[in-house]
Amino acid sequence: MVERPSMTTGGASAAEPQRLKISPERRLLLCMGPGGVGKTTVSAALGLAAARGGRKVVVVTIDPSRRLAQALGLDAGLGHAPGAIVPVTGIEGVSLDCLLLDTKQVFDDLVHAYSPSPAQAAAMLANPIYRATAQHLSGAVEYAATARVHMLHEAGEHDLIVLDTPPTANAIDFLDAGPTIQEVIANPAARLLAGTGRVGMKFLGLGRGLLLRTLETVAGGSFLSQLGAFLGDFSLVLKEFQRRAGDVAALLQSPETGTVVTTAPTLFSRREADTFIDEIVRRQMPMEAIIVNRALPAPTSPLAQSELVEAVAAGGTADVSEVVAAATDLFEGATRQATAAVETAAHLRGRYPGVPVCVLPRRSPPPTSLEELLAMGTELYTRE
C-alpha cells in the first residue's frame, strides 16, 4: 500500500481550481510524465512563472519543438555552443536562462575537467570508441541530464533549476540513472578492463596471437590499439563519473528536489501518471503538483434538431439526417473528452489528497511565445 502525502494545500475540493506553490527550499524541480502530454511546454511555463516571481531560474530541456526553442532563444541558427546557457530576453524584470541538453558535451566536459592533462583529454575525445560510448551507452541521456543538473547545482548561480526530464519509455528509469551508471562503473569486470590493458586483454583471452589477428581482420588493424587507449584513458575519469553518479542520487533524494508530474485526460496517461506518482511517493520525494494538461471544456448545449434542420435547409444541403448525425457525434465526443478531464482530476485528487492537481485547458496551437508561456505559467503558479 502506497503511503499518501500529507495535506499541504488546505484541502481544496475537486471543483475548485488549484495552483502549485514551489517551496523556497527547492533548488531543483523535476518535471516528469508520459510522452505527448506537453511536459516540455509546462516546464518552460513553470520556469518562466517562477522567474517572474523573483527567482533566478534555469530551464534544462531535452527536445523542444522548433517554435518553443525559438521563443526560449535556443534556435540552432543563433550560433550558440552545444549545451550553452542562454539568457531568455523579452520579459522585463525576469531572470531566466535556458539550456538545451547535449549529451556528448556533458561527457566531454567531464573528460576535460578530470583528465590529468589536456593532451590525455584530447586523445580520449578523439578515440572513436569513446565517441560511440558517449552517444550510445544505455542510460547516457539520463545520466547526462542528471550530471548537467548537478554541475548547475554545484555552480550555485541559480535559485531554481527546472529539468524537463528525458522522454524515456519509463520515466522511473530517469530516477535510477545515477545508480545505474554507478553500478556499471563499479562492476568488477569494468574495473578490470579499465585497469591495465594487458591484464584485461589476457582476462578476455585477447593475448593470444591468433585471436588478436582474427579481431584485427574483422574490426580493422587499429581496433585493439584504440580499445587499449580508450580503456587506459577512460580509467582516469571513471572515478569522477562514479562520484558524480553518487552525488546526483543523493541530490534527487534530498529536500532540495521537488517533482511535478504532467499527464493528460486519457485513461492510458492517467494510469502512467499513477505509476510514476506512486514510485515518487515510495521514494519519499516531495510532490509539488500534478498537472492535467490539454483538458477540453464542456461544450455548450447543441442546437435543437429543428434548428439544425433549418440551418441545413438554408444552406441548400439535401441530406439533413447526415448533418444532424454528424453534429450529434461531434457534440457527444466533445462531451466525453470534457468529462474525462473532470474524472481524471477527481481521481488524482482522491488518490493523492495532499497534492495540488492543476487543470490546464487545451491550447491550440500549443503556446510558443513568451507571452503565451507566461500566461500558462501564471495559471499554474501561485506566489502566495
Residue pairs with C-beta under 8 A, 6 or more apart in sequence:
2 278
2 281
2 282
3 281
3 282
4 281
4 351
4 352
4 353
4 354
5 281
5 287
5 352
5 353
5 354
5 355
6 354
7 353
7 354
8 354
8 355
8 356
9 18
9 21
9 354
9 355
9 356
11 353
12 18
12 356
14 345
14 346
14 349
14 350
17 358
17 359
18 289
18 356
18 357
18 358
18 359
19 289
19 356
19 358
19 379
19 380
19 381
19 382
20 260
20 288
20 289
20 291
20 356
20 358
20 380
20 381
20 382
21 288
21 356
21 381
21 382
21 383
21 384
22 29
22 46
22 50
22 160
22 258
22 288
22 381
23 258
23 286
23 288
25 255
25 256
26 160
26 255
26 256
26 257
26 258
26 286
26 288
27 153
27 158
27 159
27 160
27 161
27 256
27 257
28 149
28 153
28 160
28 161
28 163
28 251
28 252
28 256
28 257
28 258
29 46
29 50
29 160
29 161
29 162
29 163
29 257
29 258
29 259
29 260
29 288
30 163
30 165
30 252
30 257
30 258
30 259
30 260
31 39
31 42
31 43
31 46
31 162
31 163
31 164
31 165
31 259
31 260
31 262
32 39
32 165
32 171
32 174
32 259
32 260
32 261
32 262
32 276
32 280
33 39
33 171
33 261
33 262
33 263
33 269
33 272
33 273
33 276
33 291
34 171
34 263
34 264
34 268
34 269
34 272
34 273
34 276
35 167
36 264
37 262
37 263
37 264
37 269
37 293
37 294
38 262
38 264
38 293
38 294
38 366
39 164
39 165
39 167
39 262
40 61
40 62
40 63
40 64
40 65
40 68
40 164
41 68
41 366
41 367
41 373
41 376
42 260
42 262
42 291
42 293
42 360
42 376
42 380
43 59
43 61
43 162
43 163
43 164
44 59
44 61
44 64
44 68
44 71
44 72
44 98
44 164
44 373
45 367
45 373
45 374
45 376
45 377
45 380
46 162
46 260
46 377
46 380
46 381
47 57
47 58
47 59
47 96
47 98
47 160
47 162
47 377
48 57
48 88
48 91
48 94
48 96
48 370
48 373
48 374
48 377
49 374
49 377
49 378
49 380
49 381
50 57
50 160
50 162
50 377
50 381
51 57
51 91
51 94
51 95
51 96
52 91
52 93
52 94
52 374
52 377
52 378
53 381
53 383
54 383
55 95
55 159
55 160
56 95
56 157
56 158
56 159
56 160
57 95
57 96
57 97
57 158
57 159
57 160
57 161
57 162
58 85
58 96
58 97
58 98
58 99
58 152
58 158
58 160
58 161
58 162
59 72
59 96
59 97
59 98
59 99
59 162
59 164
60 98
60 99
60 101
60 145
60 148
60 149
60 152
60 161
60 162
60 163
60 164
61 72
61 74
61 98
61 99
61 100
61 101
61 164
62 100
62 101
62 141
62 145
62 164
62 165
62 166
62 167
63 167
64 72
64 74
64 100
64 164
65 366
65 368
66 75
67 368
68 366
68 368
69 75
69 76
69 100
70 368
71 368
71 369
71 370
71 373
72 86
72 88
72 98
73 86
73 87
73 88
73 89
73 98
74 80
74 86
74 98
74 100
80 86
82 102
82 104
82 105
83 99
83 100
83 101
83 102
83 105
83 106
83 109
83 148
84 99
85 97
85 98
85 99
86 97
86 98
86 99
86 100
87 96
87 97
88 94
88 96
88 97
88 98
88 370
90 370
91 370
91 374
97 158
99 148
99 152
101 141
101 144
101 145
101 148
102 144
103 134
103 135
103 140
103 141
103 144
104 131
104 134
104 135
106 144
106 147
106 148
106 151
107 134
107 140
107 144
108 125
108 134
109 151
110 147
110 237
110 240
110 241
110 244
111 121
111 124
111 125
111 130
111 237
112 118
112 121
112 125
113 240
114 236
114 237
114 239
114 240
115 121
115 124
115 233
115 236
115 237
116 236
120 233
120 236
123 229
123 233
124 130
124 229
124 230
124 233
124 234
124 237
125 131
127 226
127 229
127 230
127 233
128 226
129 226
129 227
129 230
130 230
130 233
130 234
133 140
133 230
134 140
137 143
139 173
139 177
139 180
139 181
141 166
141 168
142 166
142 168
142 173
142 174
142 177
142 180
143 177
143 178
143 180
143 181
143 245
145 163
145 165
145 166
145 174
145 177
146 174
146 177
146 178
146 245
146 248
146 252
147 244
147 245
147 248
149 161
149 163
149 248
149 251
150 244
150 247
150 248
150 251
152 158
152 161
153 161
153 251
153 256
165 171
165 174
166 174
168 174
171 276
172 275
172 276
172 279
173 180
175 252
175 279
175 280
175 283
177 245
177 248
178 244
178 245
178 246
178 247
178 248
178 249
178 252
179 245
179 249
181 241
181 245
182 242
182 245
182 246
182 249
184 190
185 238
185 241
185 242
185 245
186 242
190 238
192 199
192 200
192 203
193 200
193 203
193 231
194 200
194 231
194 232
194 234
194 235
194 238
195 235
196 232
197 227
197 228
197 231
197 232
198 207
200 206
200 231
201 207
201 224
201 228
205 211
206 212
206 215
206 224
212 224
215 223
215 224
216 223
216 224
251 257
252 285
253 283
253 284
253 285
255 286
257 285
257 286
258 285
258 286
258 287
258 288
259 280
259 285
259 286
259 287
259 288
260 287
260 288
260 289
260 290
260 291
261 273
261 276
261 277
261 280
261 287
261 289
261 290
261 291
262 290
262 291
262 293
263 269
263 270
263 272
263 273
263 290
263 291
263 292
263 293
263 344
263 348
264 292
264 293
264 294
265 292
265 294
265 295
265 296
265 337
265 340
265 341
265 343
265 344
265 345
266 340
267 340
270 344
270 347
270 348
273 290
273 348
274 351
277 287
277 290
277 351
277 352
277 355
280 287
281 287
281 352
287 352
287 354
287 355
288 355
288 356
289 355
289 356
289 357
289 358
289 380
290 348
290 352
290 355
290 356
290 357
290 358
291 357
291 358
291 359
291 360
291 380
292 341
292 344
292 345
292 348
292 357
292 358
292 359
292 360
293 360
293 362
294 360
294 361
294 362
294 363
295 338
295 341
295 344
295 345
295 359
295 360
295 361
295 362
296 334
296 337
296 338
296 341
296 361
296 362
297 338
297 361
298 335
298 338
298 339
299 331
299 334
299 335
299 338
302 327
302 328
302 331
303 311
303 327
305 324
308 320
308 323
308 324
308 327
309 320
309 324
312 320
312 323
312 324
313 320
317 323
341 359
345 357
345 359
348 355
348 357
349 357
358 379
358 380
360 376
360 379
360 380
363 372
363 376
367 373
367 375
367 376
